[in-house]
Amino acid sequence: MNDELLLMFHPAVYIAIGVFFGAVGAYLAEQRGRTHYKGFLVGFFFGLLGVLSLVVFLKNKNTPTAEN
């Protein structure tokens, strides 16, 4: 198989993109009262889809609900 098709960019570029999305995921998780390291892992490994899932599915723990 052609290695050029597998790695279009230098591997450091992929790591940098993962760290960026991981940082965004950690920030979003922290803002919603969750642990930042789980948000980082979701953002790092799943990228844009992981960050979007954090936006959509994480509810804010700090806001009072009608049950409280």
N, C-alpha and C positions, 0 to 999 in steps of 0.2 A: 504494500500500500504506500502511497505517496505521502511522506511526512510533511510536506508543505501544505497539504490540505488539512491536516490535523492541527497544526499550529500556524495559524495565519499571522499571529503576533508573537512577540517574545513572551515567555511564560511570566515574566515580571508584570506585564500589562494585565494579565488575567488576575494575578494576585492583587494588584492595585485596585482593580474594579471590584473584586470581592471585598477588600477592606473598606472601600467607599460605601458599598451597599450595606456592609456590616455595621459601619458607623451610623448610617441612617436608621437601620433597624434597631440599634441599641438606643438611639435617641428617642425613637417612637415608642419603644417599649418602656423606657424610663418615664416618659411623659404620661403614660397611661398607668403608672403604678406597678409595673412588672419589673422583673430583674433584667438588667441591661445585657448580661452575657447571653441569655437565650435569644434576645432580639438580634444581637450581633451574629450569632450562629445562623439564625434563619436568613438574615440578610446576606451573609457571606456565602452560604452554600446555595441559596435559591435566587439570589440577585434581585432583579426588579420584581419578579413574581412574589418573592418572599416579603419584600417591603410592602407591596400592594396588599398582600394577605394580612400583614400586621395592621395596616390602615383600616381594612374592612372588618376584620374579625376581632380585634382587641377592643374591648370595652374599657372605659376609664374606671378604675377601681375607686378613685377618690371622689366621684360624684355621688351624692346621696340619691337613693332610689325611693320609690313610693313605699317599699317594704320597711325602710329604716325609720 
